[in-house]
Amino acid sequence: MSDLGYSNVIPGSGEAPNGTDPNDTFEQDLQDMLRDGPNLTDNASTVQGGGTTHSPSEDNDNFATSQQASHGGGYTPSPGSMYSRGTGYGSQQGSTIPAQGMPGSQRFLENSKSKIDAIKTWSVSTYKCTRQIISEKLGRGSKTVDLQLEAQIEVLRDTQRKYANILRLSRALTNHFYQVVQTQRALGDAFTDLAVKSPELQDEFTYNAETQRNLCKNGETLLGALNFFTSNVNTLCNKTMEDSLITIRQYETARVEYDAYRTDMEALQLQPRDSATVAKVEESKRKYSVHKEKFDKLRGDVAIKLKFLEENKVKVMHKQLLLFHNAISAYFSGNQQALDATLKQFSIKLKPPSENMPSFLESDAHQQ
């Protein structure tokens, strides 16, 4: 065995015992080590992928046994030791994590439950409303109709379509007339330039230049009136009327919900009476009452808005149509004083042409 590099000596002495064969001493030490070590037969099944697995309790027991052996059997694990029995490594952390995480888990579960309930309620309501709409289109379901209110709603929708057409045409007129004014301004500048360069036709070019400048000035005044008219018609059509139509759409949705729950309640009342049916009927009555109250409220809101809208429409359009007529008539008759008086009557202020024109520095930079 000496060829293998082992030195058979007694631990701590560095010498072999007298009268003892070194080979026997080595074999005895090897047998003691194998006997004290783990059973290879029992642990063979735990070998996976070249490694062995041990449970934490077995590791703690082996560690405690070895400590007791090294301390002469008087070793007792401390309560705070991470290897003490019953409180293995991470056991204290594991005991505190559920206590800290419980409120967050409860909130998560409560939020999830509320969302699921909301989705369930929305799904049931959507199914009932869809069924009601389909049954109405097929002529099988009953529909709540207020003939007077429905007629007013149809008149409002038709009025908005016609006012939208007026708005489109007035915008087109304003844009075209703006191009005419710009052409008149350019033509006047061209006449003025030729009046300077053509002495023999100076008087004729000067007269035409003055005429174009006057037409351009009156055209800017008319453009101010047209812009004022277009702005007010746009407000009436796309804001005031649209606000009433939004309320009308809410009313129509509430009407469908009301009819859907009314139909559901009437169907439950026709079923045989038992404990389950009575509970369902009471619940359907409660939901029917809620939707009926909402429907009645929106119906009243629609009636009030339609009344005030009609009054507001008459006042606004009376003023705007008078402005449009006076401005157009004064411009094409060449009455500049009447045109200016029309703008003063309706408190319309024109922007100076210099506000829309770039400065000479900007013009030079653009040309460069």
C-alpha positions as CSV (number, residue, x, y, z in Angstrom):
1,M,0.0,0.0,0.0
2,S,3.0,2.3,0.4
3,D,3.3,2.4,-3.4
4,L,-0.1,4.2,-3.5
5,G,1.2,7.1,-1.4
6,Y,-0.7,6.4,1.9
7,S,1.2,6.7,5.2
8,N,-0.3,4.4,7.8
9,V,0.1,6.3,11.1
10,I,-2.0,6.8,14.1
11,P,-3.7,10.2,14.0
12,G,-1.8,12.7,16.1
13,S,1.4,10.5,16.6
14,G,2.9,10.2,13.2
15,E,4.1,6.6,14.0
16,A,2.7,3.1,13.6
17,P,1.7,1.3,16.8
18,N,4.1,-1.2,18.1
19,G,3.3,-4.7,17.2
20,T,0.6,-3.7,14.6
21,D,0.6,-4.4,10.9
22,P,0.1,-1.1,9.0
23,N,-2.1,-2.9,6.4
24,D,-4.4,-4.2,9.1
25,T,-4.7,-0.8,10.6
26,F,-5.7,0.8,7.2
27,E,-8.3,-1.9,6.5
28,Q,-9.8,-1.4,10.0
29,D,-10.1,2.3,9.4
30,L,-11.7,1.8,6.0
31,Q,-14.3,-0.6,7.4
32,D,-15.2,1.9,10.2
33,M,-15.7,4.7,7.6
34,L,-18.0,2.5,5.5
35,R,-20.0,1.4,8.5
36,D,-20.5,5.0,9.7
37,G,-21.4,6.3,6.2
38,P,-24.7,6.2,4.4
39,N,-26.2,2.9,3.1
40,L,-25.3,2.8,-0.6
41,T,-28.1,0.3,-1.3
42,D,-30.8,2.5,0.2
43,N,-29.6,5.6,-1.5
44,A,-29.1,4.1,-5.0
45,S,-32.7,4.9,-6.0
46,T,-32.2,8.6,-5.3
47,V,-29.4,9.0,-7.8
48,Q,-30.7,11.1,-10.7
49,G,-28.6,12.6,-13.4
50,G,-25.3,11.8,-11.6
51,G,-26.4,13.5,-8.3
52,T,-28.2,12.5,-5.1
53,T,-31.2,14.1,-3.4
54,H,-31.6,14.3,0.4
55,S,-34.6,15.6,2.3
56,P,-33.9,18.6,4.6
57,S,-35.0,16.6,7.7
58,E,-32.4,13.8,6.9
59,D,-29.6,16.4,6.4
60,N,-30.6,18.1,9.6
61,D,-30.6,14.8,11.5
62,N,-27.2,13.8,10.1
63,F,-25.7,17.2,10.9
64,A,-27.1,17.1,14.4
65,T,-25.8,13.5,15.0
66,S,-22.3,14.5,13.7
67,Q,-22.3,17.5,16.0
68,Q,-23.3,15.4,19.0
69,A,-20.6,12.9,18.2
70,S,-18.0,15.7,17.9
71,H,-19.1,17.3,21.2
72,G,-19.3,14.1,23.1
73,G,-23.1,13.8,22.9
74,G,-23.7,17.1,24.7
75,Y,-24.6,19.3,21.7
76,T,-28.1,20.8,21.6
77,P,-29.1,22.9,18.6
78,S,-29.9,26.5,19.4
79,P,-33.5,27.7,18.8
80,G,-32.3,30.3,16.2
81,S,-30.2,27.8,14.3
82,M,-31.4,27.3,10.7
83,Y,-30.5,23.7,10.9
84,S,-32.5,23.0,14.1
85,R,-35.2,20.3,14.0
86,G,-38.6,21.5,12.9
87,T,-37.4,24.9,11.7
88,G,-35.3,24.1,8.7
89,Y,-33.7,26.7,6.5
90,G,-36.3,29.2,5.3
91,S,-39.0,27.9,7.6
92,Q,-39.3,31.2,9.5
93,Q,-39.5,33.1,6.2
94,G,-42.1,30.6,4.9
95,S,-44.2,31.1,8.0
96,T,-44.3,34.9,7.6
97,I,-45.0,35.1,3.8
98,P,-48.6,33.8,4.0
99,A,-49.4,36.3,6.7
100,Q,-48.1,39.2,4.7
101,G,-49.5,38.0,1.4
102,M,-53.0,37.2,2.6
103,P,-54.5,40.8,2.4
104,G,-53.1,41.2,-1.2
105,S,-54.6,37.8,-2.2
106,Q,-57.9,38.7,-0.7
107,R,-58.0,42.0,-2.6
108,F,-57.0,40.3,-5.8
109,L,-59.8,37.7,-5.3
110,E,-62.4,40.4,-4.5
111,N,-61.4,42.5,-7.6
112,S,-61.5,39.4,-9.8
113,K,-65.0,38.5,-8.4
114,S,-66.3,42.1,-8.9
115,K,-65.0,42.1,-12.5
116,I,-66.5,38.7,-13.2
117,D,-69.9,39.9,-11.8
118,A,-69.8,43.0,-13.9
119,I,-69.0,41.0,-17.1
120,K,-71.8,38.6,-16.2
121,T,-74.4,41.4,-15.7
122,W,-73.3,43.1,-18.9
123,S,-73.6,39.8,-20.8
124,V,-77.1,39.1,-19.6
125,S,-78.2,42.6,-20.3
126,T,-76.7,42.6,-23.8
127,Y,-78.3,39.2,-24.6
128,K,-81.7,40.4,-23.5
129,C,-81.4,43.7,-25.5
130,T,-80.2,41.9,-28.6
131,R,-83.0,39.4,-28.3
132,Q,-85.5,42.3,-28.0
133,I,-84.1,44.1,-31.1
134,I,-84.2,41.0,-33.2
135,S,-87.7,40.1,-32.1
136,E,-88.9,43.7,-33.0
137,K,-87.3,43.5,-36.4
138,L,-89.0,40.1,-37.0
139,G,-92.3,41.5,-35.9
140,R,-92.6,39.1,-32.9
141,G,-91.9,41.4,-30.0
142,S,-93.8,44.4,-28.6
143,K,-92.3,47.9,-28.7
144,T,-93.1,50.9,-26.5
145,V,-93.8,53.9,-28.8
146,D,-94.6,57.5,-28.0
147,L,-96.0,58.7,-31.3
148,Q,-95.8,62.4,-30.5
149,L,-92.2,62.2,-29.3
150,E,-91.1,59.9,-32.2
151,A,-92.5,62.4,-34.7
152,Q,-90.6,65.2,-33.1
153,I,-87.4,63.2,-33.1
154,E,-87.8,62.4,-36.8
155,V,-88.4,66.1,-37.6
156,L,-85.2,67.0,-35.7
157,R,-83.1,64.4,-37.7
158,D,-84.5,65.7,-41.0
159,T,-83.8,69.3,-39.9
160,Q,-80.2,68.5,-39.0
161,R,-79.7,66.9,-42.5
162,K,-81.0,70.0,-44.2
163,Y,-79.0,72.4,-42.1
164,A,-75.9,70.3,-42.7
165,N,-76.5,70.8,-46.4
166,I,-76.9,74.6,-46.0
167,L,-73.7,74.6,-44.0
168,R,-71.8,72.7,-46.8
169,L,-73.1,75.1,-49.5
170,S,-72.3,78.2,-47.5
171,R,-68.8,77.0,-46.8
172,A,-68.3,76.3,-50.5
173,L,-69.6,79.9,-51.3
174,T,-67.2,81.4,-48.8
175,N,-64.2,79.5,-50.2
176,H,-65.0,80.4,-53.8
177,F,-65.7,84.1,-52.9
178,Y,-62.4,84.2,-51.0
179,Q,-60.6,83.2,-54.2
180,V,-62.5,85.9,-56.1
181,V,-61.3,88.5,-53.6
182,Q,-57.7,87.3,-53.9
183,T,-57.9,87.5,-57.7
184,Q,-59.4,91.1,-57.5
185,R,-56.5,92.1,-55.3
186,A,-53.9,90.7,-57.6
187,L,-55.6,92.3,-60.6
188,G,-55.6,95.7,-59.0
189,D,-51.9,95.4,-58.2
190,A,-51.3,94.5,-61.9
191,F,-53.3,97.5,-63.1
192,T,-51.3,99.8,-60.8
193,D,-48.0,98.5,-62.0
194,L,-49.0,99.0,-65.6
195,A,-50.3,102.5,-64.9
196,V,-46.8,103.5,-63.9
197,K,-45.1,101.8,-66.8
198,S,-47.6,102.9,-69.5
199,P,-48.0,106.7,-69.5
200,E,-50.3,106.6,-72.6
201,L,-52.8,104.4,-70.7
202,Q,-52.1,105.7,-67.2
203,D,-55.6,107.1,-66.6
204,E,-57.4,103.9,-67.8
205,F,-55.2,101.6,-65.7
206,T,-55.7,103.8,-62.7
207,Y,-59.5,103.8,-62.9
208,N,-59.5,100.0,-63.2
209,A,-57.0,99.6,-60.3
210,E,-59.2,101.8,-58.0
211,T,-62.3,99.8,-59.0
212,Q,-60.6,96.5,-58.1
213,R,-59.4,97.8,-54.8
214,N,-62.9,98.9,-53.9
215,L,-64.4,95.6,-54.9
216,C,-61.7,93.8,-52.9
217,K,-62.5,96.0,-49.8
218,N,-66.2,95.3,-50.1
219,G,-65.5,91.6,-50.7
220,E,-63.5,91.4,-47.5
221,T,-66.5,92.9,-45.7
222,L,-68.8,90.3,-47.2
223,L,-66.4,87.5,-46.3
224,G,-66.6,88.6,-42.7
225,A,-70.4,88.3,-42.8
226,L,-70.3,84.9,-44.6
227,N,-67.8,83.6,-42.0
228,F,-70.0,84.8,-39.2
229,F,-73.0,83.1,-40.8
230,T,-71.2,79.8,-41.4
231,S,-69.8,79.7,-37.8
232,N,-73.2,80.1,-36.2
233,V,-74.9,77.6,-38.5
234,N,-72.1,75.1,-37.6
235,T,-72.6,75.7,-33.9
236,L,-76.4,75.1,-34.3
237,C,-76.1,72.0,-36.5
238,N,-73.1,70.2,-35.0
239,K,-73.3,71.2,-31.3
240,T,-76.7,72.2,-30.3
241,M,-78.7,69.7,-32.4
242,E,-76.0,67.0,-31.8
243,D,-76.4,67.4,-28.1
244,S,-80.1,66.8,-28.3
245,L,-79.5,63.8,-30.6
246,I,-77.0,62.3,-28.1
247,T,-79.8,62.4,-25.4
248,I,-82.2,60.9,-28.0
249,R,-79.8,58.0,-28.6
250,Q,-79.6,57.4,-24.8
251,Y,-83.4,57.5,-24.7
252,E,-83.6,54.9,-27.4
253,T,-81.1,52.6,-25.7
254,A,-83.1,52.9,-22.4
255,R,-86.3,52.1,-24.3
256,V,-84.8,48.8,-25.7
257,E,-83.6,47.9,-22.2
258,Y,-87.0,48.7,-20.7
259,D,-88.9,46.6,-23.3
260,A,-86.4,43.7,-22.9
261,Y,-86.8,43.5,-19.1
262,R,-90.6,44.1,-19.4
263,T,-90.8,41.1,-21.8
264,D,-88.7,39.0,-19.5
265,M,-90.9,39.8,-16.5
266,E,-94.1,39.1,-18.5
267,A,-92.7,35.7,-19.6
268,L,-91.8,34.8,-16.0
269,Q,-95.3,35.7,-14.7
270,L,-96.8,33.2,-17.1
271,Q,-94.8,30.3,-15.7
272,P,-96.1,28.0,-12.9
273,R,-95.7,29.4,-9.5
274,D,-93.2,27.8,-7.2
275,S,-90.5,29.0,-4.8
276,A,-87.8,29.4,-7.5
277,T,-90.2,31.1,-9.9
278,V,-91.5,33.5,-7.3
279,A,-87.9,34.6,-6.5
280,K,-87.2,35.1,-10.2
281,V,-90.4,37.1,-10.7
282,E,-89.5,39.4,-7.8
283,E,-86.0,40.0,-9.1
284,S,-87.4,40.7,-12.6
285,K,-89.8,43.2,-11.2
286,R,-87.0,45.0,-9.4
287,K,-84.9,45.3,-12.5
288,Y,-88.0,46.3,-14.5
289,S,-88.7,49.1,-12.1
290,V,-85.1,50.4,-12.3
291,H,-85.1,50.5,-16.1
292,K,-88.6,52.0,-16.2
293,E,-87.5,54.8,-14.0
294,K,-84.5,55.4,-16.3
295,F,-86.6,55.3,-19.4
296,D,-89.2,57.8,-18.0
297,K,-86.4,60.2,-17.0
298,L,-84.8,60.2,-20.4
299,R,-88.1,60.5,-22.1
300,G,-88.7,63.7,-20.1
301,D,-85.2,65.0,-20.8
302,V,-85.7,64.5,-24.6
303,A,-89.1,66.3,-24.5
304,I,-87.5,69.3,-22.7
305,K,-84.5,69.5,-25.0
306,L,-86.6,69.3,-28.1
307,K,-88.7,72.2,-26.8
308,F,-85.8,74.5,-26.0
309,L,-84.0,73.5,-29.2
310,E,-86.9,74.6,-31.3
311,E,-87.0,78.0,-29.6
312,N,-83.2,78.5,-29.9
313,K,-83.2,77.5,-33.5
314,V,-85.8,80.1,-34.4
315,K,-83.9,82.9,-32.6
316,V,-80.6,82.0,-34.1
317,M,-81.7,81.4,-37.7
318,H,-83.9,84.6,-37.7
319,K,-80.8,86.6,-36.9
320,Q,-78.4,84.7,-39.3
321,L,-80.8,84.7,-42.3
322,L,-81.4,88.5,-41.9
323,L,-77.6,89.0,-41.8
324,F,-77.1,86.8,-44.9
325,H,-79.8,88.6,-46.9
326,N,-78.7,92.2,-46.1
327,A,-74.9,91.5,-46.7
328,I,-75.4,89.8,-50.0
329,S,-77.9,92.4,-51.2
330,A,-75.7,95.3,-50.2
331,Y,-72.6,93.9,-51.8
332,F,-74.0,93.0,-55.2
333,S,-75.9,96.3,-55.4
334,G,-72.7,98.2,-54.8
335,N,-74.0,99.8,-51.6
336,Q,-70.9,100.0,-49.4
337,Q,-72.6,102.0,-46.7
338,A,-75.4,99.5,-46.3
339,L,-72.8,96.7,-46.2
340,D,-70.9,98.4,-43.4
341,A,-74.2,99.1,-41.6
342,T,-75.0,95.4,-41.7
343,L,-71.8,94.4,-40.0
344,K,-72.3,97.1,-37.3
345,Q,-75.9,95.9,-36.7
346,F,-74.7,92.4,-36.0
347,S,-71.5,93.5,-34.1
348,I,-69.1,91.8,-36.6
349,K,-65.5,92.9,-36.4
350,L,-63.2,92.3,-39.4
351,K,-59.6,91.4,-39.1
352,P,-57.2,93.9,-40.8
353,P,-55.7,92.4,-44.0
354,S,-52.2,93.0,-42.5
355,E,-52.9,90.3,-39.9
356,N,-53.2,87.6,-42.5
357,M,-50.2,88.8,-44.6
358,P,-46.6,87.9,-43.8
359,S,-44.1,90.6,-43.0
360,F,-41.6,91.7,-45.6
361,L,-38.9,89.8,-43.8
362,E,-40.9,86.5,-44.1
363,S,-41.7,87.3,-47.7
364,D,-38.0,87.8,-48.5
365,A,-37.0,84.7,-46.7
366,H,-39.7,82.7,-48.6
367,Q,-38.5,84.1,-51.9
368,Q,-34.9,83.2,-51.2
